[in-house]
Amino acid sequence: MLTLSARTTITLEVFGHMIRAARLERKMPQAELAERLGVSRQTISAIEKGDAKVSIGAVFEAATIVGIPLLTDNARELQRLSTTVANLASLLPERARTIKVELDNDF
């Protein structure tokens, strides 16, 4: 089982509260957000409580649906960030970019 630091736990809780506040500001019931996200209402409740067991994709999509920008809300800026990160990754030594698997065919 993964043990989270206090900082990570608090961050998850804060982010969950931000999602809840944005949802309520839009007068959107949990059931509606759940339907739009394709999950159960219980999953929305878990997201809003900062439950670390919820997938990061579901949390990010919930945030997007209720209008919380992730990194940036500008599509062009997000693409620029993506390109920058890809360029930085390409500068890493080859051994850091791929995992080589050695096969043992000695039967």
ABEGO torsion letter per residue (X at the ends): XBBBBAAAAAAAAAAAAAAAAAAAAAGBBAAAAAAAAGBBAAAAAAAAAGBAABBAAAAAAAAAAAGBBBGBABAAAAAAAAAAAAAAAAABBAAAABBBBBBBABX
